[in-house]
Amino acid sequence: MWVDREGVILEEARGARIGGVFLVEGRVPEEVVEAGLAWERLPALLRERYPKLDFSSGEGVALGTPTVFLGAICQVPEKLGILTELWRAGLLEGYTAVDLRPNDVVILKRGG
């Protein structure tokens, strides 16, 4: 769905980039809107690598390679900034998952 900055649903959309969103009184919660805006500010190549954010578990997950666990929805904008720095430094290659949920810790998981 397309929403405005206040979370008002404007129209349904195919290929939504944010999934698992819950509505409160017919609106998308502000923290989800903020997460979507933060995702839009990612470098284009990083947005291509992570084409979708999923909130169905109640936490943010960037679906791409490697999968990135972002944590609570309210932390997603900050965690996307950390993801951008890891990407710019070339630190995402060779891992199957990146866990940014713990405070001040980045966990890189290798495949097995």
C-alpha positions as CSV (number, residue, x, y, z in Angstrom):
1,M,0.0,0.0,0.0
2,W,1.0,3.6,-0.5
3,V,0.9,5.8,2.6
4,D,1.6,9.4,3.3
5,R,3.9,10.7,6.0
6,E,1.1,10.6,8.6
7,G,0.5,6.9,7.9
8,V,-2.8,7.5,6.0
9,I,-3.3,4.7,3.4
10,L,-3.5,6.3,0.0
11,E,-4.0,3.2,-2.2
12,E,-3.1,-0.5,-2.4
13,A,0.2,-1.2,-4.3
14,R,1.7,-4.2,-5.9
15,G,5.3,-5.1,-5.0
16,A,5.2,-3.4,-1.6
17,R,8.6,-2.9,-0.2
18,I,7.5,-3.1,3.4
19,G,5.5,-6.2,4.5
20,G,3.9,-7.4,7.7
21,V,2.7,-4.0,8.6
22,F,-0.1,-3.7,11.2
23,L,-2.7,-0.9,11.1
24,V,-3.8,1.2,14.1
25,E,-7.2,2.9,13.5
26,G,-6.8,2.5,9.8
27,R,-3.3,4.1,9.7
28,V,0.2,2.7,9.5
29,P,2.0,3.5,12.7
30,E,4.5,6.4,12.7
31,E,7.5,4.2,13.4
32,V,6.7,2.1,10.3
33,V,6.5,5.2,8.2
34,E,9.9,6.4,9.6
35,A,11.4,3.0,8.8
36,G,10.1,3.3,5.3
37,L,11.5,6.8,4.9
38,A,14.9,5.6,6.2
39,W,14.9,2.7,3.7
40,E,14.2,5.2,0.9
41,R,17.3,7.1,1.9
42,L,19.6,4.1,1.5
43,P,22.0,4.2,-1.4
44,A,20.3,2.8,-4.5
45,L,22.6,-0.3,-4.8
46,L,21.8,-1.2,-1.2
47,R,18.1,-0.8,-1.7
48,E,18.4,-3.1,-4.7
49,R,20.3,-5.6,-2.5
50,Y,17.5,-5.4,0.2
51,P,14.3,-4.9,-1.8
52,K,12.0,-5.5,1.1
53,L,11.6,-4.9,4.8
54,D,9.5,-7.4,6.7
55,F,7.8,-6.6,10.0
56,S,5.6,-9.7,10.3
57,S,7.5,-10.9,13.4
58,G,7.2,-7.6,15.2
59,E,10.8,-6.8,14.4
60,G,12.4,-5.5,11.3
61,V,14.1,-7.9,8.9
62,A,15.8,-6.8,5.7
63,L,15.2,-9.5,3.1
64,G,18.2,-9.9,0.9
65,T,21.7,-11.4,1.0
66,P,22.7,-11.7,3.7
67,T,19.5,-11.5,5.7
68,V,19.7,-8.6,8.2
69,F,17.9,-8.6,11.6
70,L,17.2,-5.0,12.5
71,G,15.3,-5.3,15.7
72,A,12.4,-3.3,17.0
73,I,10.6,-1.2,14.5
74,C,11.5,2.0,16.3
75,Q,15.2,1.2,15.9
76,V,15.1,0.4,12.2
77,P,16.2,3.8,10.9
78,E,19.3,3.8,13.2
79,K,20.0,0.1,12.3
80,L,19.7,0.9,8.5
81,G,22.4,3.5,9.1
82,I,24.7,0.9,10.6
83,L,23.9,-1.5,7.7
84,T,24.9,1.3,5.2
85,E,28.3,1.7,6.9
86,L,28.9,-2.1,6.9
87,W,28.0,-2.2,3.2
88,R,30.3,0.7,2.4
89,A,33.1,-1.0,4.2
90,G,32.6,-4.2,2.3
91,L,31.7,-6.2,5.4
92,L,28.6,-7.9,4.2
93,E,30.3,-10.3,1.8
94,G,30.6,-14.0,2.7
95,Y,27.9,-14.0,5.5
96,T,24.5,-15.6,5.6
97,A,23.1,-13.3,8.3
98,V,23.8,-10.0,10.0
99,D,22.2,-9.4,13.4
100,L,22.0,-5.8,14.5
101,R,19.4,-6.4,17.3
102,P,21.9,-6.3,20.2
103,N,22.9,-2.8,21.4
104,D,26.4,-1.7,20.3
105,V,27.1,-5.2,18.8
106,V,27.1,-6.4,15.2
107,I,26.9,-10.2,14.8
108,L,28.0,-11.6,11.4
109,K,27.0,-15.2,10.8
110,R,28.8,-17.4,8.2
111,G,27.0,-20.1,6.3
112,G,27.4,-23.7,7.4
